[in-house]
Amino acid sequence: MYTTAVLALPDAIPFDLATPIETFGRVRLPDGRPGYRTVVAGPERAISAGPLRLAIDEGLDALQRADLIVVPGRENPLAPAPPAVLDALRAAADRGTRIASICVGAFTLAEAGLLDGRDATTHWLAADEFARTYPAVRLNPDVLYTDNGRILTSAGAVAGIDLCLHIVQNDYGTAVAADAARLAVAPLHRPGGQAQYIVRNRAPSRPTTLDQVVAWIEENAYRNLALADIADAAGLSVRTLTRRFKEETGQSPMQWVAGVRLRQAQELLETTEHTVDRIAAQTGFPTTSNFRSQFGQVVGVPPGAYRKVFRPGTHRSAD
């Protein structure tokens, strides 16, 4: 039996805390014995976790006895972790203990210096901030999880389940992991390299000089747009429009248009039974093959595979 210590820090995300507790707690070996003993440990005896107030039974010394330490995310991932926590994580890494993060828990591992020079991922919304804060980490925001052997990271919350099942499969084999997956009502095997299915060009989170034209693009992305059309709608020269888009979004205007079209296509794949040909036309792609190519490159899977995940039971042609 492996001992798993779930690290409970102030302001922890409740789902992230529950993910390893529930997933590892459901693991049963062929003879009925539990595969893991899971404890919750932290630097304080009680913490706030969203709307919850949680009592913590174990102190940081529990990390010394753990075979696996799981670090959930925090509501503010940039908030400094207590120095004693960082020291405990470094000491555990030096002992060879496996350490895994859920979602933005990767920030805590990076703060401890455990991800420098290693592959890592985190929630896609926090990826840019993570890359700026920890440039020594080889961040890949487009995968579900990474496994460096002893240091592991996962993307958004549900990807934490994928990572936990990956660990179970490595520890006890496919049959035990499959049983745990069935109990968790989760797919057993979504490979770590699978895409997060996210198109990232959300509207800027704070007002910018582009608000009006971004809204216009949302309404008109289905049209055969040229750069000059967008510049006319914005009342700017093409040169000024391109410069402002690069400064305020990090993308060109046409990259932004492509992102809007892909996101709208995702919504149609999720909510309708329209064929891929029809969706390509509805969302402004010049041809179906162009749509399939761009969708696969950005989202990571073909439109039909995406639909099977997010709209199971659809019987009309998806590809």
Secondary structure, 3 states (H helix, E strand, C coil): CEEEEEECCCCECHHHHHHHHHHHHCCECCCCCECEEEEEECCCCEEEECCEEEECCECHHHHHHCCEEEECCECCCCCCCCHHHHHHHHHHHHHCCEEEECHHHHHHHHHCCCCCCCEECCCHHHHHHHHHHCCCCEECCCCCEEECCCEEEECCHHHHHHHHHHHHHHHHCHHHHHHHHHHHCCCCCCCCCCCCCCCCCCCCCCCCCCHHHHHHHHHHCCCCCCHHHHHHHHCCCHHHHHHHHHHHHCCCHHHHHHHHHHHHHHHHHHHCCCCHHHHHHHCCCCCHHHHHHHHHHHHCCCHHHHHHHHCCCCCCCCC
